């Protein structure tokens, strides 16, 4: 096995393993670039703390899951699909030999529903938990219940760069291990004053200046959505660099191409898909628009939609950290220092801003009652009542509040209950190919 470069997290690994042996759970806080994603799962496996089972690591996005698995495999001199593999929607690169499996959130929830004992799994690692997606919150609650009631050998790890670790550690009854800072320093600059320019024009101008002022290294640019990415790319035609998009709507091959090593200088225009657990080798400059599109429930239409909003300071720190992964870097924030001080400290968890009908369906499928379920941080009772009312309206619950046959079918579909009900109706009418 080739000796991988030393990373800041390495010094904390003995404490992590000791905590896992003693408490069966641990919370790890380490800044971007510390190496927690690629070093913690192999350390757990090599220490025998997964027993004869797998180490399963949860990643919030497909591009991060693939990238993490490939990086771990490279550091262990193995092929992806052997000892190290990944599983995302429509793609399975695992085998009977896989001992470290990286997978996306929805797939872990589905696995828990299908096999609450988590057969063949010795340790679950929830990475980038600060993103607080609905699936991650559900997985944490389900896993705690499994570990407490039926799997006293199951070990749990929660990791993040910007998480307030206290509440999670209290929920799991475990210690917190804090690791050292990022590998390389990042110089952060702000705009001198506010601007009324469109975001794509501001970003394109910042990219051109960075290409001129920073003669080496790739650029990673954060934009709120696909439309802004396309419009910014149009404004960068003719620059002396390869301009590439990176967002969740791209095929996997296109995402991988944007992240692949390149001798030619790159400008990668990304959504917050690149905010965590992704390393673009050779990035020297991060340009941050300070915006993101996040899902938010709109009661007027009964659906969750994407809204553009200012990111949190924690999210900005994550983005800046992308510039310090493989060398000293620069982060140009396209807002003022005063605006930065006024930003929220952390992002609002999904559980507090999206429709909870899917979460309620998952809890009902788990055999629980959403109102009495042991959530990590319980949503408002009114939101849960509304979610259960939605499930009754679409026929997912019987009069006693248990899952109906239709509800069981909805649970197996990776869709919100309303959309799943439409699909089922279309299938019954012979309208689906």
SELO-468710 format. One line per 2 residues: their letters; for each residue x, y, z of C-alpha. Coordinates in steps of 0.02 Angstrom, whole numbers. Layout:
a = X,Y,Z | ...
This chain:
xx = 0,0,0 | 68,172,-50
xx = 97,288,97 | -29,430,80
xx = 20,607,131 | -9,653,312
xx = -169,750,346 | -223,846,502
xx = -355,716,549 | -221,581,565
xx = -165,646,736 | -344,630,802
xx = -376,453,739 | -312,364,897
xx = -435,465,1003 | -576,428,880
xx = -543,241,889 | -530,245,1078
xx = -696,336,1092 | -780,211,975
xx = -717,65,1077 | -777,141,1240
xx = -942,221,1187 | -989,142,1019
xx = -1018,318,952 | -919,477,925
xx = -943,650,851 | -796,718,750
xx = -775,903,712 | -634,947,591
xx = -617,1096,474 | -623,1079,284
xx = -467,997,217 | -429,899,376
xx = -456,733,286 | -596,659,393
xx = -696,592,245 | -554,487,173
xx = -460,438,331 | -591,397,464
xx = -681,249,378 | -518,157,334
xx = -453,184,511 | -611,107,583
xx = -598,-42,465 | -413,-71,499
xx = -440,-62,687 | -568,-202,676
xx = -708,-92,744 | -828,-146,608
xx = -808,-328,659 | -837,-436,508
xx = -954,-308,429 | -940,-156,319
xx = -905,24,362 | -1046,120,277
xx = -1022,307,253 | -1166,423,212
xx = -1134,565,90 | -1267,696,49
xx = -1232,701,-139 | -1191,579,-278
xx = -1038,673,-340 | -966,675,-163
xx = -1002,490,-138 | -912,441,-298
xx = -766,559,-264 | -744,500,-85
xx = -743,316,-134 | -616,346,-271
xx = -502,444,-156 | -508,310,-20
xx = -476,174,-150 | -328,269,-222
xx = -250,293,-50 | -268,106,-17
xx = -206,54,-190 | -366,-40,-230
xx = -493,-32,-370 | -662,47,-341
xx = -789,-93,-327 | -674,-206,-227
xx = -629,-168,-47 | -694,9,-72
xx = -854,45,-167 | -999,164,-183
xx = -1185,155,-214 | -1289,299,-281
xx = -1454,305,-372 | -1441,206,-536
xx = -1260,156,-503 | -1188,18,-393
xx = -999,-2,-383 | -993,-127,-240
xx = -962,-314,-229 | -955,-456,-103
xx = -777,-400,-65 | -826,-221,-19
xx = -785,-171,160 | -800,19,145
xx = -959,74,58 | -1001,256,22
xx = -1183,290,-18 | -1306,432,-31
xx = -1436,476,99 | -1594,410,21
xx = -1515,240,-7 | -1467,225,176
xx = -1645,266,229 | -1711,136,108
xx = -1588,6,172 | -1641,39,351
xx = -1824,18,304 | -1788,-146,213
xx = -1669,-214,346 | -1683,-128,516
xx = -1548,-243,586 | -1423,-177,456
xx = -1356,-351,424 | -1175,-352,370
xx = -1142,-174,430 | -1025,-145,578
xx = -1012,44,579 | -1108,188,500
xx = -1024,357,470 | -1137,508,439
xx = -1025,633,351 | -1060,819,328
xx = -1201,809,454 | -1206,999,467
xx = -1307,1002,305 | -1451,932,410
xx = -1548,854,267 | -1710,767,310
xx = -1635,598,264 | -1484,627,377
xx = -1595,676,524 | -1702,521,497
xx = -1550,408,478 | -1475,472,642
xx = -1636,439,737 | -1662,267,658
xx = -1481,217,689 | -1486,268,872
xx = -1640,160,895 | -1561,12,805
xx = -1400,25,908 | -1497,40,1072
xx = -1624,-98,1043 | -1559,-233,926
xx = -1376,-201,879 | -1266,-172,1030
xx = -1115,-203,917 | -1160,-65,793
xx = -1047,88,798 | -1097,263,744
xx = -992,412,690 | -1057,587,651
xx = -936,705,561 | -940,886,507
xx = -831,1039,485 | -954,1170,548
xx = -1072,1075,661 | -1114,1128,839
xx = -1070,957,912 | -1154,972,1082
xx = -1334,925,1036 | -1280,775,929
xx = -1161,711,1063 | -1299,726,1193
xx = -1422,635,1079 | -1301,490,1056
xx = -1225,496,1231 | -1048,502,1163
xx = -891,611,1166 | -835,742,1040
xx = -665,734,956 | -602,896,879
xx = -462,888,750 | -337,1015,685
xx = -367,1144,550 | -358,1132,363
xx = -203,1076,273 | -160,1245,194
xx = -203,1426,234 | -337,1518,135
xx = -335,1708,116 | -514,1777,118
xx = -560,1943,37 | -725,2039,30
xx = -801,2168,-87 | -768,2348,-36
xx = -952,2394,-54 | -1121,2324,-106
xx = -1162,2302,-291 | -1323,2299,-391
xx = -1244,2201,-535 | -1325,2037,-583
xx = -1240,1890,-500 | -1175,1817,-663
xx = -1093,1982,-712 | -1010,2002,-542
xx = -948,1823,-545 | -883,1833,-724
xx = -789,1993,-682 | -713,1911,-527
xx = -660,1759,-630 | -572,1866,-760
xx = -481,1964,-625 | -429,1804,-536
xx = -363,1727,-697 | -258,1883,-719
xx = -201,1908,-539 | -176,1725,-490
xx = -72,1650,-630 | -82,1468,-573
xx = -212,1346,-510 | -392,1304,-548
xx = -542,1412,-499 | -696,1344,-410
xx = -845,1461,-423 | -1004,1445,-319
xx = -1167,1500,-399 | -1347,1473,-340
xx = -1413,1369,-484 | -1403,1299,-660
xx = -1471,1457,-742 | -1337,1566,-663
xx = -1204,1438,-711 | -1257,1440,-893
xx = -1266,1630,-902 | -1097,1649,-817
xx = -1019,1523,-937 | -1084,1626,-1083
xx = -996,1780,-1013 | -832,1685,-998
xx = -818,1631,-1180 | -640,1663,-1238
xx = -550,1654,-1070 | -387,1558,-1065
xx = -457,1412,-965 | -580,1269,-982
xx = -748,1324,-913 | -848,1177,-843
xx = -1017,1164,-754 | -1042,1057,-599
xx = -1218,1027,-533 | -1332,884,-485
xx = -1424,881,-651 | -1269,830,-748
xx = -1232,648,-793 | -1104,566,-680
xx = -971,567,-816 | -987,756,-837
xx = -975,782,-648 | -820,672,-641
xx = -742,767,-786 | -762,931,-694
xx = -670,859,-543 | -537,760,-636
xx = -353,816,-630 | -307,926,-778
xx = -149,1005,-844 | -252,1142,-924
xx = -320,1276,-808 | -503,1252,-759
xx = -643,1365,-705 | -775,1253,-624
xx = -945,1337,-606 | -1035,1243,-468
xx = -1188,1243,-359 | -1169,1196,-176
xx = -1145,1018,-238 | -958,1058,-223
xx = -970,1134,-49 | -923,978,49
xx = -825,815,30 | -763,860,-144
xx = -581,891,-188 | -539,970,-354
xx = -352,944,-366 | -255,1104,-389
xx = -390,1230,-342 | -306,1392,-290
xx = -452,1513,-300 | -632,1501,-237
xx = -753,1635,-296 | -912,1634,-193
xx = -1072,1722,-246 | -1140,1695,-70
xx = -1303,1625,-138 | -1386,1455,-146
xx = -1554,1380,-192 | -1630,1282,-50
xx = -1792,1183,-38 | -1932,1268,58
xx = -2112,1212,82 | -2245,1324,7
xx = -2412,1288,92 | -2505,1385,-44
xx = -2465,1252,-174 | -2434,1107,-55
xx = -2260,1073,-126 | -2079,1108,-87
xx = -1991,1222,-209 | -1816,1293,-227
xx = -1787,1471,-167 | -1632,1577,-192
xx = -1561,1646,-31 | -1404,1705,57
xx = -1296,1566,127 | -1243,1555,310
xx = -1072,1596,381 | -1044,1410,411
xx = -1080,1374,228 | -961,1513,175
xx = -825,1433,282 | -855,1266,197
xx = -840,1346,25 | -681,1439,70
xx = -605,1275,128 | -611,1206,-48
xx = -464,1322,-90 | -354,1250,46
xx = -363,1065,6 | -204,1040,-95
xx = -108,1204,-71 | -122,1383,-8
xx = -274,1469,-81 | -378,1625,-100
xx = -566,1646,-72 | -649,1799,-149
xx = -817,1830,-69 | -932,1939,-173
xx = -1010,2027,-24 | -946,2150,105
xx = -873,2112,275 | -1021,2202,353
xx = -1143,2093,256 | -1046,1941,315
xx = -1071,1987,497 | -1258,1998,466
xx = -1273,1824,389 | -1349,1681,488
xx = -1222,1577,583 | -1290,1410,520
xx = -1410,1349,387 | -1588,1311,439
xx = -1610,1120,445 | -1722,1046,311
xx = -1837,977,444 | -1886,1157,488
xx = -1920,1217,310 | -1983,1076,198
xx = -2141,972,183 | -2132,832,312
xx = -2250,712,225 | -2106,603,164
xx = -2026,603,337 | -2192,556,417
xx = -2211,416,289 | -2038,350,335
xx = -2077,354,521 | -2243,265,492
xx = -2151,135,388 | -2027,116,531
xx = -2173,74,645 | -2174,238,739
xx = -2288,386,766 | -2215,551,702
xx = -2283,645,853 | -2197,533,981
xx = -2046,479,876 | -1876,516,955
xx = -1817,645,828 | -1643,720,844
xx = -1727,890,844 | -1916,872,836
xx = -2010,979,709 | -2164,1079,764
xx = -2314,972,808 | -2421,1071,685
xx = -2303,1028,541 | -2311,844,586
xx = -2502,851,597 | -2507,930,423
xx = -2392,793,358 | -2502,655,428
xx = -2655,741,354 | -2570,736,184
xx = -2536,550,204 | -2719,519,246
xx = -2774,622,96 | -2671,519,-26
xx = -2727,356,53 | -2561,308,133
xx = -2638,276,305 | -2779,164,364
xx = -2908,228,491 | -2797,173,636
xx = -2650,276,570 | -2549,128,508
xx = -2476,116,333 | -2602,53,207
xx = -2554,-58,61 | -2545,99,-44
xx = -2436,180,89 | -2314,35,80
xx = -2301,61,-107 | -2272,248,-83
xx = -2135,209,43 | -2040,110,-89
xx = -2047,252,-216 | -1908,384,-202
xx = -2037,523,-216 | -2137,641,-109
xx = -2303,558,-65 | -2407,673,-177
xx = -2296,640,-327 | -2290,455,-287
xx = -2479,450,-284 | -2483,527,-458
xx = -2362,394,-521 | -2467,254,-446
xx = -2625,325,-523 | -2539,340,-692
xx = -2481,161,-680 | -2657,100,-636
xx = -2726,196,-786 | -2599,118,-903
xx = -2519,286,-938 | -2340,241,-889
x = -2220,156,-1006
